[in-house]
Amino acid sequence: MLIEGVYVPESAHEPGRWPFTVPAVRHVARHGLRFTSPITVLMGGNGTGKSTLLEAIAESYGLDVRGGHGGRRYGSTLGRSVLGEALRLHRTGVGSGFTRRNAKGFFLRAETAHGMLEYMTGMGMPGYGDRPAAEVSHGESYLQAVFGRFTEPGLYLLDEAEGPLSFESTLSLAYRLVDLVRRGDAQVVYSTHSPVIAAIPGAQVLQLDEDGVAEVEWERLELVGLWRRFLDAPGRFFDEG
């Protein structure tokens, strides 16, 4: 593992300012967050702070906030977010070497992935696929980058990367992440709504909600229970009676 957790120094706490008003972010600011597995999955509904936390980790680690591979010049003209400025990483001995231009890894950010992948493939950047992102489906452009770039040591941050993927492709992505961390020099933090991603064997699953952040077993996730009830009797969810 490269980072064992994240924290916010007490001097950087701003309780009345967004995003510290979000319960999960407030929890991290007060208590920090410890990672216990090379794959950590952040689960939660819309607005629970998953993407905000993931973006701050990327900024603190040294990945371009727009997304893409690490180890290159930080190209974004955007300043760091409020949480990105405040957040600190507990780096391991291995992780202490992955800083600045050596901040290897990848940030696949949902909001900017399409433009980033179009730019990288248009520039002929190695590892992003042989076909321009503009000429393939959204999901195919994601998979080109995953299978071409998720090959080296580093920190891999994914924000709802399964969004444009089929069920089968989501499984392929999950298998790729397992293979990636198996060597011991890579780590994954994944923000998602997908019970498939949360089911990756050995993954640490953290649920973000109005109570903050808590580690939860897959079977006890609220989303897993909801999906089970829906698949068991989908018509019941549309029954107006």
Residue pairs with C-beta under 8 A, 6 or more apart in sequence:
1 35
1 38
1 92
1 94
1 95
1 187
2 91
2 92
2 94
2 95
2 98
2 154
2 155
2 186
2 187
3 35
3 57
3 61
3 89
3 90
3 91
3 92
3 95
3 155
3 187
4 34
4 35
4 90
4 91
4 92
5 32
5 33
5 34
5 35
5 89
5 90
6 28
6 32
6 33
6 53
6 56
6 57
6 60
6 87
6 88
6 89
6 90
7 28
7 32
7 33
7 87
7 88
7 90
8 28
8 29
8 32
8 83
8 86
8 87
8 88
9 86
9 88
12 29
12 85
12 86
13 20
13 29
13 30
13 86
14 20
14 82
14 86
15 21
15 26
15 29
17 82
18 82
19 25
19 49
19 52
19 81
19 82
19 83
20 26
20 29
20 82
20 83
22 47
22 48
22 49
22 52
23 48
23 49
23 208
23 209
23 210
23 211
23 212
24 44
24 48
24 49
24 50
24 53
24 208
24 209
24 212
24 213
25 49
25 52
25 53
25 83
26 212
27 33
27 212
27 213
28 53
28 87
28 213
29 86
31 212
32 90
33 206
33 213
35 187
35 189
35 204
36 204
36 215
37 202
37 203
37 204
38 181
38 184
38 186
38 187
38 188
39 177
39 178
39 181
39 187
39 188
39 190
39 200
39 202
39 203
39 204
40 188
40 189
40 190
40 203
40 204
40 205
40 206
41 190
41 192
41 197
41 198
41 200
41 203
41 204
41 205
41 206
42 50
42 53
42 54
42 189
42 190
42 191
42 192
42 206
42 208
43 50
43 192
43 193
43 198
43 205
43 206
43 207
43 208
43 216
43 221
43 223
44 50
44 207
44 208
44 209
45 193
45 209
48 208
48 209
48 210
49 208
50 159
50 191
50 192
50 208
51 109
51 110
51 111
51 159
51 160
51 191
52 81
52 83
53 83
53 191
53 208
54 109
54 157
54 159
54 189
54 191
55 65
55 81
55 83
55 84
55 109
55 159
56 81
56 83
56 84
56 86
56 87
57 87
57 89
57 155
57 157
57 189
58 64
58 65
58 84
58 107
58 109
58 157
59 65
59 80
59 81
59 84
59 85
59 87
60 84
60 87
60 88
60 89
61 70
61 89
61 98
61 103
61 105
61 155
61 157
62 70
62 74
62 98
62 99
62 100
62 103
63 70
63 103
63 105
63 106
63 107
63 155
63 157
64 70
64 72
64 74
64 75
64 76
64 107
65 76
65 78
65 80
65 81
65 84
65 107
65 109
66 75
66 76
66 78
66 109
66 112
66 115
66 116
67 106
67 107
67 108
67 109
67 112
67 113
67 116
68 106
68 107
68 116
68 120
69 104
69 105
69 106
69 127
69 149
70 98
70 103
70 104
70 105
70 106
70 107
70 154
70 155
71 101
71 102
71 103
71 104
71 154
72 101
73 101
89 95
91 98
94 185
95 155
95 187
98 104
98 105
98 153
98 154
98 155
103 154
103 155
104 152
104 153
104 154
104 155
105 154
105 155
105 156
105 157
105 186
106 145
106 149
106 150
106 154
106 156
106 157
107 157
107 159
108 142
108 145
108 146
108 156
108 157
108 158
108 159
108 161
109 116
109 157
109 159
110 159
110 160
110 161
110 163
111 159
113 142
113 161
114 133
114 138
114 141
117 128
117 133
117 141
117 142
117 144
117 145
118 132
118 133
118 134
118 141
120 128
120 133
120 145
121 128
121 129
121 131
121 132
121 133
121 134
121 141
121 144
122 132
122 133
122 134
126 148
127 145
127 148
127 149
127 151
128 144
128 145
128 148
128 149
129 136
129 140
129 141
129 144
129 145
129 148
130 144
131 140
131 144
133 141
133 144
136 144
137 164
138 164
139 164
139 165
139 166
139 169
142 161
142 164
142 165
142 173
143 165
143 169
143 172
143 173
146 161
146 173
146 176
147 176
150 156
150 176
150 177
150 180
151 180
152 186
153 183
153 185
153 186
154 185
154 186
154 187
155 186
155 187
155 188
155 189
156 177
156 180
156 186
156 187
156 188
156 189
157 188
157 189
157 190
158 188
158 189
158 190
158 191
158 192
159 191
160 191
160 192
160 193
160 194
161 173
161 190
161 192
162 169
162 170
162 173
162 192
162 194
162 196
162 197
165 173
167 196
170 194
170 196
170 197
171 196
173 197
174 196
174 197
174 199
174 200
177 188
177 190
177 200
178 200
178 201
180 186
180 188
181 187
181 188
190 197
192 198
193 223
195 218
195 221
195 223
195 224
195 227
197 203
198 205
198 218
198 221
198 223
198 224
199 218
204 215
205 215
205 216
205 217
205 218
205 221
206 213
206 214
206 215
206 216
207 213
207 214
207 215
207 216
207 221
207 222
209 222
218 224
229 236
230 237
